[in-house]
Structure formats: C-alpha cells, structure tokens
Amino acid sequence: MPVTGSVPAELVALAHRLADAARPIVARHFRTPVAIDDKSDSTPVTIADRDAEAAMRAVLARAVPDHGVFGEEHGAERTDAEYVWVLDPIDGTKAFITGLPIFGTLIALLHRGKPVLGVIDQPILGERWLGVAGQPSTFNGKPIQVRACATLDRAYMYSTAPIMFSGEIEKRHAQLAKQVKLFRWGGDCYAYGLLASGHVDLVVENSLKLYDFAALVPVIQGAGGLITDWRGRALDMASDGSVLAAGDAVVHRAASRILLSA
C-alpha cells in the first residue's frame, strides 16, 4: 500500500469516503422535526445518528471487511483486529437536535490500539479537519497549526457541559476556569477543531468514551498540540475518560497541575 505518514494512503481516502457517506444523511435531518429517543444512559439519539453510522459501516464492510469497527450506535465488531475504525456519527447530539451547528461526525482509525487517523466533519458548515500520524493536520485541505500561549491568563478555554464535572472535580475545573482569560461552555468536538486551527488554547473534558476522543488525537497532534488525559497519559482504549487538550505545552502543564490538585 502507498503510505501517507504512517497510514496507508488508501485508508486516508477511505476516511474521507466515510465522512462523505455520513454528511448528507446528517444534513438532511438537521433542523427538522426528527424523533428523539433516550438511550440507556439517558443521552439522546436520533435516526440521523443511527442511519449515518449504518452508512459508514456499510462502506467499511465493502472496502475493508477484515477491519474492526467500534461505533457509538451499532456496537463493536472485531476490536482485536490490527486496524479498528471508531465512529461517532453525531458528536454533540444535543446541539444537533436544538439546531446548533457545532456538532460533528467523528471518524478515527486505530492501529494496534493507537489512534493514527482522525476526522472531525461538520456537515452543515462544510468543514472538515483531518489528522494523520506523521503529517500536518488540515482544515478543508489546508495545513493548520495551534497557536502559542505562554500563560493561563492568556488562554481561551472550552468545556462542553457542567454535567461532566462533579464533586471535587467540579471545584478544580472551576478553579482552572477562573485563571484563564476566557472560558466558555459548549463546543463538543468543534472546540477541538478550533484548538487545532489556532483559535482556542485549552479544551478540558471528563467522562468521555473512546468514540468521543479517538478522532481528536491525530487532529490535535498533527497541528502541533497536546491531547492526553488529565495526568498526561496518552489516550487509548483503556483511558479513564478525562481529556486535556492544549495548543501550548506550558499551558497544558499548568492546567494539569490544577486539575490534579488535592
């Protein structure tokens, strides 16, 4: 196989095909009176989530039937395979059902458990971030880079929702939010794309699943940023769900110290 960075070029092309398959399905249902169901964890799901993932899985079944698939809506298959695709058809379903175009389709490729390719696709705005191990990340095909931010008091920070933080963790998060220049709730995966493009300096989240963060890792890293758990450990299938992304290593370390403070 021809290789792009450490990922075969045909698998990069396949990732684009997956995003292209999901995009019209999600867009067709956006700002329509779509039925909303509650999953067992009380999070919402729509026909757009289910149909978009089904469409991507159908593409994978034809193109790479020996690869594994781990999807938010339709479960896991062959997760012990060398290559495993991780799919979140709509990351930010609450934004989607309320008509806010900051959700995204997340597509990741794991090679032996490590994220080596990631796509954040915003189908309404026609925006796509791509991260591939060994090469610069891109936004709509153009290289992107995080920005320098030497101190917390200059940082712009996002976290999706207060429900991610409780008890002592809530106090530490609030302490961090008070020390940055600008803090906003919201964003979902879109905030990570903005970080990779140099508009945001920190994204802090908790209680995420593999399909929530796997695609973000190559995008952030390929733009020159850092994305780990709160203790600075690499994100993988065994991660604890905490995520700390930063454009600058100095700010990453400072935020980690606060989040881990006793």
C-alpha positions as a Markdown table, in Angstrom:
| # | Residue | x | y | z |
|---|---|---|---|---|
| 1 | Met | 0.0 | 0.0 | 0.0 |
| 2 | Pro | 1.2 | 3.6 | -0.7 |
| 3 | Val | 1.7 | 5.2 | 2.7 |
| 4 | Thr | 0.8 | 8.8 | 3.9 |
| 5 | Gly | 2.9 | 9.3 | 7.0 |
| 6 | Ser | 2.4 | 6.0 | 8.8 |
| 7 | Val | -1.1 | 5.4 | 7.4 |
| 8 | Pro | -1.7 | 3.8 | 4.0 |
| 9 | Ala | -3.0 | 6.4 | 1.6 |
| 10 | Glu | -6.0 | 4.3 | 0.6 |
| 11 | Leu | -7.1 | 4.3 | 4.3 |
| 12 | Val | -6.9 | 8.1 | 4.4 |
| 13 | Ala | -9.1 | 8.2 | 1.2 |
| 14 | Leu | -11.4 | 5.7 | 2.9 |
| 15 | Ala | -11.8 | 8.0 | 5.9 |
| 16 | His | -13.0 | 10.8 | 3.5 |
| 17 | Arg | -15.4 | 8.4 | 1.9 |
| 18 | Leu | -16.9 | 7.6 | 5.3 |
| 19 | Ala | -17.4 | 11.3 | 6.1 |
| 20 | Asp | -18.9 | 11.8 | 2.7 |
| 21 | Ala | -21.3 | 9.0 | 3.3 |
| 22 | Ala | -22.5 | 10.4 | 6.7 |
| 23 | Arg | -22.6 | 14.1 | 5.7 |
| 24 | Pro | -25.8 | 14.1 | 3.5 |
| 25 | Ile | -27.7 | 11.9 | 6.0 |
| 26 | Val | -27.0 | 14.2 | 8.9 |
| 27 | Ala | -27.6 | 17.3 | 6.9 |
| 28 | Arg | -31.0 | 16.0 | 5.7 |
| 29 | His | -32.3 | 15.7 | 9.2 |
| 30 | Phe | -30.8 | 18.9 | 10.6 |
| 31 | Arg | -33.5 | 21.4 | 11.9 |
| 32 | Thr | -36.3 | 19.0 | 11.0 |
| 33 | Pro | -38.8 | 17.6 | 13.5 |
| 34 | Val | -36.8 | 14.4 | 13.9 |
| 35 | Ala | -37.9 | 11.8 | 16.6 |
| 36 | Ile | -35.6 | 11.7 | 19.6 |
| 37 | Asp | -35.1 | 8.6 | 21.7 |
| 38 | Asp | -33.3 | 8.3 | 25.0 |
| 39 | Lys | -30.6 | 5.6 | 25.3 |
| 40 | Ser | -30.0 | 3.6 | 28.5 |
| 41 | Asp | -27.6 | 6.3 | 29.8 |
| 42 | Ser | -30.3 | 9.0 | 29.2 |
| 43 | Thr | -28.4 | 10.6 | 26.3 |
| 44 | Pro | -30.4 | 11.4 | 23.2 |
| 45 | Val | -30.2 | 9.6 | 19.9 |
| 46 | Thr | -31.9 | 10.2 | 16.5 |
| 47 | Ile | -32.5 | 8.4 | 13.2 |
| 48 | Ala | -29.7 | 10.7 | 11.9 |
| 49 | Asp | -27.2 | 9.2 | 14.3 |
| 50 | Arg | -28.3 | 5.6 | 13.5 |
| 51 | Asp | -28.5 | 6.0 | 9.8 |
| 52 | Ala | -25.3 | 7.9 | 9.4 |
| 53 | Glu | -23.3 | 5.2 | 11.3 |
| 54 | Ala | -25.1 | 2.4 | 9.4 |
| 55 | Ala | -24.0 | 4.1 | 6.1 |
| 56 | Met | -20.4 | 4.3 | 7.2 |
| 57 | Arg | -20.4 | 0.7 | 8.4 |
| 58 | Ala | -21.7 | -0.4 | 5.0 |
| 59 | Val | -18.8 | 1.4 | 3.3 |
| 60 | Leu | -16.3 | -0.3 | 5.7 |
| 61 | Ala | -17.9 | -3.8 | 5.2 |
| 62 | Arg | -17.4 | -3.5 | 1.4 |
| 63 | Ala | -13.9 | -1.9 | 1.5 |
| 64 | Val | -12.1 | -3.5 | 4.5 |
| 65 | Pro | -14.2 | -6.4 | 5.8 |
| 66 | Asp | -11.3 | -7.6 | 7.9 |
| 67 | His | -11.0 | -4.4 | 9.9 |
| 68 | Gly | -12.7 | -3.9 | 13.3 |
| 69 | Val | -15.5 | -1.3 | 13.9 |
| 70 | Phe | -16.4 | 0.4 | 17.2 |
| 71 | Gly | -19.4 | 2.6 | 16.8 |
| 72 | Glu | -21.5 | 4.6 | 19.3 |
| 73 | Glu | -24.9 | 3.4 | 17.9 |
| 74 | His | -24.3 | 0.0 | 16.5 |
| 75 | Gly | -21.7 | -1.6 | 18.7 |
| 76 | Ala | -18.4 | -3.3 | 18.3 |
| 77 | Glu | -17.0 | -5.9 | 15.8 |
| 78 | Arg | -13.5 | -7.4 | 15.6 |
| 79 | Thr | -12.0 | -4.9 | 18.0 |
| 80 | Asp | -8.9 | -7.2 | 18.3 |
| 81 | Ala | -8.1 | -6.5 | 14.6 |
| 82 | Glu | -4.9 | -4.7 | 13.6 |
| 83 | Tyr | -7.0 | -1.8 | 12.3 |
| 84 | Val | -10.2 | -0.7 | 14.1 |
| 85 | Trp | -12.4 | 2.2 | 13.0 |
| 86 | Val | -14.1 | 4.2 | 15.7 |
| 87 | Leu | -17.3 | 6.0 | 14.7 |
| 88 | Asp | -19.4 | 8.7 | 16.3 |
| 89 | Pro | -21.9 | 9.8 | 13.7 |
| 90 | Ile | -23.0 | 12.9 | 15.6 |
| 91 | Asp | -20.8 | 14.0 | 18.5 |
| 92 | Gly | -23.0 | 16.7 | 20.1 |
| 93 | Thr | -26.4 | 15.3 | 19.5 |
| 94 | Lys | -27.9 | 17.8 | 22.0 |
| 95 | Ala | -26.5 | 20.6 | 19.8 |
| 96 | Phe | -27.9 | 18.8 | 16.7 |
| 97 | Ile | -31.4 | 18.5 | 18.0 |
| 98 | Thr | -31.5 | 22.1 | 19.1 |
| 99 | Gly | -30.3 | 23.4 | 15.7 |
| 100 | Leu | -26.8 | 24.5 | 16.7 |
| 101 | Pro | -24.2 | 23.6 | 14.0 |
| 102 | Ile | -21.3 | 22.8 | 16.4 |
| 103 | Phe | -21.7 | 19.0 | 16.4 |
| 104 | Gly | -19.6 | 16.8 | 14.2 |
| 105 | Thr | -19.1 | 13.4 | 12.7 |
| 106 | Leu | -16.0 | 11.8 | 14.3 |
| 107 | Ile | -14.1 | 9.1 | 12.5 |
| 108 | Ala | -10.9 | 7.5 | 13.9 |
| 109 | Leu | -8.6 | 4.7 | 12.8 |
| 110 | Leu | -6.7 | 2.8 | 15.5 |
| 111 | His | -3.7 | 0.8 | 14.5 |
| 112 | Arg | -2.9 | -1.8 | 17.2 |
| 113 | Gly | -5.0 | 0.3 | 19.6 |
| 114 | Lys | -3.3 | 3.6 | 18.9 |
| 115 | Pro | -5.2 | 6.5 | 17.1 |
| 116 | Val | -3.4 | 7.2 | 13.9 |
| 117 | Leu | -6.1 | 8.9 | 11.8 |
| 118 | Gly | -8.9 | 11.2 | 12.8 |
| 119 | Val | -11.6 | 13.2 | 11.0 |
| 120 | Ile | -13.9 | 15.9 | 12.5 |
| 121 | Asp | -16.6 | 16.7 | 9.9 |
| 122 | Gln | -19.1 | 19.4 | 10.3 |
| 123 | Pro | -21.7 | 18.6 | 7.6 |
| 124 | Ile | -23.8 | 21.8 | 7.8 |
| 125 | Leu | -20.9 | 24.3 | 7.5 |
| 126 | Gly | -19.0 | 22.0 | 5.1 |
| 127 | Glu | -15.9 | 21.9 | 7.4 |
| 128 | Arg | -13.5 | 19.0 | 7.8 |
| 129 | Trp | -10.4 | 18.6 | 10.0 |
| 130 | Leu | -8.1 | 15.7 | 9.1 |
| 131 | Gly | -5.3 | 14.4 | 11.2 |
| 132 | Val | -2.9 | 11.6 | 10.0 |
| 133 | Ala | 0.1 | 10.4 | 12.0 |
| 134 | Gly | 3.3 | 11.7 | 10.6 |
| 135 | Gln | 1.9 | 14.7 | 8.7 |
| 136 | Pro | 0.4 | 18.1 | 9.4 |
| 137 | Ser | -3.3 | 18.2 | 10.2 |
| 138 | Thr | -5.5 | 20.0 | 7.7 |
| 139 | Phe | -8.7 | 22.0 | 7.7 |
| 140 | Asn | -10.6 | 21.7 | 4.4 |
| 141 | Gly | -7.3 | 20.5 | 2.8 |
| 142 | Lys | -5.1 | 23.3 | 4.1 |
| 143 | Pro | -2.4 | 22.8 | 6.8 |
| 144 | Ile | -3.3 | 24.2 | 10.2 |
| 145 | Gln | -1.3 | 24.8 | 13.4 |
| 146 | Val | -2.1 | 25.5 | 17.0 |
| 147 | Arg | -1.1 | 28.9 | 18.5 |
| 148 | Ala | 1.4 | 29.7 | 21.2 |
| 149 | Cys | 0.0 | 30.7 | 24.6 |
| 150 | Ala | 2.7 | 31.1 | 27.3 |
| 151 | Thr | 0.4 | 31.6 | 30.4 |
| 152 | Leu | -3.0 | 30.5 | 31.6 |
| 153 | Asp | -4.2 | 34.1 | 32.0 |
| 154 | Arg | -3.9 | 34.5 | 28.2 |
| 155 | Ala | -5.7 | 31.2 | 27.4 |
| 156 | Tyr | -9.1 | 30.7 | 25.8 |
| 157 | Met | -10.8 | 27.5 | 27.2 |
| 158 | Tyr | -13.8 | 25.4 | 26.4 |
| 159 | Ser | -15.6 | 22.6 | 28.2 |
| 160 | Thr | -18.8 | 21.1 | 26.8 |
| 161 | Ala | -21.1 | 20.9 | 29.8 |
| 162 | Pro | -21.1 | 21.2 | 33.6 |
| 163 | Ile | -22.5 | 17.7 | 33.9 |
| 164 | Met | -19.1 | 16.4 | 33.0 |
| 165 | Phe | -17.7 | 17.6 | 36.4 |
| 166 | Ser | -19.0 | 16.8 | 39.9 |
| 167 | Gly | -17.8 | 17.0 | 43.5 |
| 168 | Glu | -14.1 | 17.7 | 43.9 |
| 169 | Ile | -13.5 | 17.6 | 40.1 |
| 170 | Glu | -16.1 | 20.4 | 39.8 |
| 171 | Lys | -14.1 | 22.6 | 42.2 |
| 172 | Arg | -10.8 | 22.0 | 40.3 |
| 173 | His | -12.4 | 22.7 | 37.0 |
| 174 | Ala | -13.9 | 26.0 | 38.4 |
| 175 | Gln | -10.5 | 27.0 | 39.7 |
| 176 | Leu | -9.0 | 26.5 | 36.3 |
| 177 | Ala | -11.8 | 28.3 | 34.5 |
| 178 | Lys | -11.2 | 31.3 | 36.8 |
| 179 | Gln | -7.5 | 31.5 | 35.8 |
| 180 | Val | -7.9 | 31.6 | 32.1 |
| 181 | Lys | -8.6 | 34.8 | 30.1 |
| 182 | Leu | -11.8 | 33.5 | 28.5 |
| 183 | Phe | -13.9 | 30.4 | 29.4 |
| 184 | Arg | -17.0 | 29.2 | 27.6 |
| 185 | Trp | -19.3 | 26.2 | 28.0 |
| 186 | Gly | -20.2 | 24.3 | 24.8 |
| 187 | Gly | -18.4 | 23.2 | 21.8 |
| 188 | Asp | -18.4 | 19.4 | 21.8 |
| 189 | Cys | -15.9 | 18.2 | 19.2 |
| 190 | Tyr | -16.0 | 21.5 | 17.4 |
| 191 | Ala | -13.9 | 23.1 | 20.2 |
| 192 | Tyr | -11.1 | 20.7 | 19.4 |
| 193 | Gly | -11.1 | 21.6 | 15.8 |
| 194 | Leu | -10.9 | 25.3 | 16.8 |
| 195 | Leu | -8.0 | 24.5 | 19.0 |
| 196 | Ala | -6.2 | 22.7 | 16.2 |
| 197 | Ser | -6.8 | 25.7 | 13.9 |
| 198 | Gly | -5.3 | 28.1 | 16.5 |
| 199 | His | -8.4 | 29.8 | 17.8 |
| 200 | Val | -8.7 | 28.2 | 21.2 |
| 201 | Asp | -5.9 | 27.3 | 23.7 |
| 202 | Leu | -7.5 | 24.7 | 26.0 |
| 203 | Val | -10.3 | 22.1 | 26.0 |
| 204 | Val | -11.0 | 20.3 | 29.2 |
| 205 | Glu | -13.5 | 17.4 | 29.4 |
| 206 | Asn | -14.3 | 14.4 | 31.5 |
| 207 | Ser | -16.3 | 11.1 | 31.3 |
| 208 | Leu | -15.6 | 10.8 | 27.5 |
| 209 | Lys | -15.8 | 7.4 | 25.7 |
| 210 | Leu | -13.4 | 6.1 | 23.1 |
| 211 | Tyr | -15.7 | 7.3 | 20.2 |
| 212 | Asp | -15.7 | 10.8 | 21.7 |
| 213 | Phe | -11.9 | 11.3 | 21.7 |
| 214 | Ala | -10.2 | 8.9 | 19.4 |
| 215 | Ala | -10.6 | 11.0 | 16.3 |
| 216 | Leu | -9.4 | 14.2 | 18.1 |
| 217 | Val | -6.0 | 12.8 | 18.9 |
| 218 | Pro | -4.4 | 12.8 | 15.4 |
| 219 | Val | -6.0 | 16.1 | 14.6 |
| 220 | Ile | -4.6 | 17.9 | 17.6 |
| 221 | Gln | -1.2 | 16.2 | 17.5 |
| 222 | Gly | -0.8 | 16.9 | 13.8 |
| 223 | Ala | -1.4 | 20.6 | 14.4 |
| 224 | Gly | 1.4 | 20.7 | 17.0 |
| 225 | Gly | -0.8 | 20.5 | 20.1 |
| 226 | Leu | -1.0 | 18.1 | 23.0 |
| 227 | Ile | -4.0 | 15.9 | 23.9 |
| 228 | Thr | -3.8 | 13.5 | 26.9 |
| 229 | Asp | -5.8 | 12.5 | 30.0 |
| 230 | Trp | -5.5 | 14.9 | 32.9 |
| 231 | Arg | -2.4 | 13.1 | 34.2 |
| 232 | Gly | -0.6 | 13.5 | 30.8 |
| 233 | Arg | -1.0 | 9.9 | 29.7 |
| 234 | Ala | -1.7 | 9.0 | 26.1 |
| 235 | Leu | -5.3 | 8.4 | 25.1 |
| 236 | Asp | -6.3 | 4.9 | 24.0 |
| 237 | Met | -8.9 | 2.2 | 24.5 |
| 238 | Ala | -8.1 | 2.0 | 28.2 |
| 239 | Ser | -8.2 | 5.7 | 29.0 |
| 240 | Asp | -10.2 | 6.9 | 32.0 |
| 241 | Gly | -12.3 | 9.4 | 30.1 |
| 242 | Ser | -10.6 | 12.6 | 31.2 |
| 243 | Val | -9.2 | 14.7 | 28.3 |
| 244 | Leu | -6.9 | 17.7 | 28.4 |
| 245 | Ala | -6.1 | 19.3 | 25.0 |
| 246 | Ala | -3.9 | 22.3 | 24.6 |
| 247 | Gly | -2.1 | 24.2 | 21.9 |
| 248 | Asp | 0.9 | 25.0 | 24.1 |
| 249 | Ala | 2.8 | 22.6 | 26.4 |
| 250 | Val | 3.2 | 25.3 | 29.1 |
| 251 | Val | -0.5 | 25.8 | 29.4 |
| 252 | His | -1.1 | 22.0 | 29.2 |
| 253 | Arg | 1.2 | 21.5 | 32.2 |
| 254 | Ala | -0.3 | 24.4 | 34.2 |
| 255 | Ala | -3.9 | 23.1 | 33.6 |
| 256 | Ser | -2.9 | 19.6 | 34.6 |
| 257 | Arg | -1.5 | 20.8 | 37.9 |
| 258 | Ile | -4.7 | 22.5 | 38.8 |
| 259 | Leu | -6.9 | 19.6 | 37.7 |
| 260 | Leu | -4.9 | 17.2 | 39.8 |
| 261 | Ser | -4.5 | 19.4 | 42.9 |
| 262 | Ala | -5.6 | 18.0 | 46.2 |
